[in-house]
Amino acid sequence: MNILYFVLLLIILALVYMYYETTRLKISRVCFTESKEPFKIVHMSDLHIKFLNVDINKVVKVLETEKPDLVVLTGDYIDNPKHIPAFIKFLESIKGNYKICLCFGNHDYKALKNSEDSIQEFKQLIEEKGVSVLLNSSVCIEKGNRKYNVIGIEDLRSKRYDVKKALAGCNTKGCTNIAISHNPDIILQLPGGSVDYLLCGHFHGGQIWMPFNLEFRILRHEKLTKIGITKGTHKLNNINLHINSGLGNVCVPLRLFSPPEISILHLP
């Protein structure tokens, strides 16, 4: 009986820690340049607003400290239409003197039942807050004499992605191409070198660690996870890929050895 109590205590302590980890915030820095005036991006993903336990004030403080040129969000904000007001409030809270661009993820499309009307209504609500929603489309941002195409490619699972359409509106003269999409496997659909950087989320860094990468072997079917590309920065298909581990949590508000993350990227 004492052993049973001990095991039960260990389980309770593990769950308490796993819940606590969802409240932490890891700041990851990736520098592609040593310039003292880089193009600075703050990258967030997978808010899953229902299970977002990171204090919004921590997020705001990061933005106020970093003063980015661009804030990027790469999908999975809601799991039900009733979560939309909370997500809009999140956008209002982080809004500052910087450009914000986002794309949608598989959970967003599922929550909206892939209804074109619902997707466009959600898009309009977001854009009313001054945020650019990039669905197979792009915008050009300038800093000094440098230009950056920010290209949103719709989610791979949604079957709505159209790489050719997304790239079609890009400024082609001396621009850096920064693509954003939810599922990192979209990189396998991109022509080699068609973009310079690709920012994604989706994998949650595993969210709950298991030995031998079982969290990816069992729960994920994406091709990149099968070759060990699950988080962080990689070079693939002549494209710099960064996979953010996400701010929120899917299914349960628990994490293990994979804390919520904000990525700070410095581009030339």
N, C-alpha and C positions, 0 to 999 in steps of 0.2 A: 504493500500500500504506500509506503514511504517513497518508493521508486516512482509510482504513479503520480504522487504529489509533486515530486521533483520534475518529472517530465512536463506536467501541466504548468508548473511555474516557469520552466524554460520557454514553453510555447507562448505564455502570456507576455513574458519579457521580450521575446522576439517580435511579437505583434506590436507591442508598445514602441519598440525601437523602429520598426518598419513604418509605423505611422509617423513617428517623429521625423524620420528621414524625408518624408514628403513635405515637411515644413522648411527644410534647409534650402539653400540656394548656392549652387556651384557656378562660379564665373570662369569660363574657358576663354583663353586668348589665343588667337591664331594670327600670326603676322606673315603676310606674303610680301611685305616690303619693310625696309628699315627707314623709310622716309619719316621725317618729323611731322609731316602734314599728310598722313595717309587718308584715303577715303575710308571712313570708319562706319562699320555696319554692326548694329545690335540685332542678333538673330534669336528669335524665340519660336517655339513650336509646341504643338500638342497640349494646349491649355486644358482641354477637357474640363470646362469651367465648373461642372458639377463636383469634381473631385480635385479642384485646385486649392491646395493648402498653403502655398507660399504667400506670405503677407504682401499685398499689393504695394505697400510702402517700400519694401525691399526692391521691388522692380523699378518703382519711380526713382528711388535713390540712385540705382545703377544708371538710369538714363540721364539724370541730372548731372551725375559725375562724369560720364563718358561724353556727353554732348555729341551724339552720333550724327553723321550726315544722312543716314538712312536706318530705319527700323524695319525689319522683315519678320513676318509671321507666316509659318509654313503649314497651316492647316490643323484640323481637328480641334474645333473650339466648342462645339455643342454636340450633345447626344440626343437632344429632344428640342423641338421648337420652343418649349417653355424656358430653355436656358438662354435664349437670345437676349433678353433684357440684361442679364448678368454679364454677357460678353460685351454688349454695347457699353455698359458701365465701365468695364475694364478698359476699353478703348478710350473712353472719355478721361479715365484716370491717368493713362500714360501719354496722352496727347501733349506734345510740346512743340518747340520750334524746329522740328525735323520732319522729313518725309517718312510716311508709313505706307508700306505696301504689303499686301497679303494675298495668299491663294487659299483655296479650300482643300480639305482632306476627306478621306473616305467616310469618316463619321459625320461630317457636315452634310455630305450628299445623302447619306442614309437617313439622317434625322429629317431632312427635307424631302425624303422619299423620291429623290431624283426628279422632282417636279420642276420644270423650267420656270414656272410662275413663282414658285416658292424660292428658288435660287436667285432669281432676279430681284425679288422683294428683299431678301436678306442682303444682297449686294447693295441695293439702294439705301437701306438703313445704315450700312457701314459707310458708304460714300458720303452720306449726309454729315458724317463726323469728320470729313476731310481726309479719309483714308482711301488709298487706291486699291481696288480689288482687281487683280490681274487674272483673267480667265482666258487663257490662250491669247494674251495680248501683252503689250509692253509700254513702258514709259521711259523717257530719257531724262536723266538727272545730270546737272553740270556742277562741277566744283573747280573753280579757277578756269584753266584752259582744258580741263579734262571732261570727257563725257562718258556716261555709264548707262547702258541699256539695262533696265530691270525687266526681266521677261518672266511672266507667270504662265506656267504650264499646268493645265488641269490634271487632277489626280489619275494615276495609272489605273486604279481599280474602277474608277467611275466610267471608264471607256469613253470619256468626253475629251480626253487629251488630243491635241492637234499641234504637233511640234512645228509643222510647216507654217501654220497660221500664226502661232505664237512668235516665230522668228520673222515673219513677213514684214511687220511694222517697225523693225529695228532700224535705227540710224546706223548706216554701214561705214561711215567715214571716221576712222580713228577712235572708235568707241570700244570700251570694255563691256563685254556681255556677261551679265549676272543673271542666271536663271534661278527661279524659285519654284519648287514643286513639293508635294507632300511625300510621296513614296520614292526613296532613292533609286529603286529599280528603273525609274524613268531614264536614267543615264544610258541604259542599254538601247533606248529608242532614239537617242540623239546622235546625229552625225558627228564623227570624231572631230573635236576642236571647234564645233559650232558655237559653243559658249566657253567662256574662260573659267567661270565659277558656277557651281550648282549647289544650292542650299536646300536641304531637306530635313525631314524629321521622321515620324512614323514608327521607328523601332523602339523608342523610349529608353534607349541604352540597355534594353533587356527588362527594365523596371524592377523585376525581382530576380536577383542573381541565383543561378543554379550551377553546380559544378559541370565541367565538360561542355559548357555552352548549351546546356539542355534547354534553356529558355528560348534559344533560337532554333535549335534542332527540332523541338517538339511543337512550338507555338508559331513558328514563322515558316512561310513557304517561299519567301522572296529569294531570288537567285543570289543577290549580294550576300545574304546571311550565310549561304552555303559555302562561300569562299572567304568567310571571316570578316567581311566588311559590314560592321554593325553600328559604329558610332565614330565620331571624330573626323579627321581630315585624311583624304586619300587622293591619289591621282589615278584616274581611270579613263580610258577612251580619250586621252589627251585633254581631260577636263579636271579641274580641281574641285573635288566633291567634299562638302562638309555636312555631316549628319548630326543634328542637335538631339540631345536626349530628352527634350521636352520639359515643360514646366508642371504640367498636371499629371493625372494618373488615370489609366483606363481600367474599367471593371471594378477595381477596389482601390481605396485610398491608402495604398501600401507600396513602399519601395524598399529594395535591399541592395546596398552597394551600387546604387545608381541614382544619386540625388538629382533633383530638378536642376535644370541648367539654363543659363543664358550665355550665348557665345558672342564674343567681341572679335570681329574680324577687321584686320587692317589690309587694305588693298592699295596697290600702287596707283 
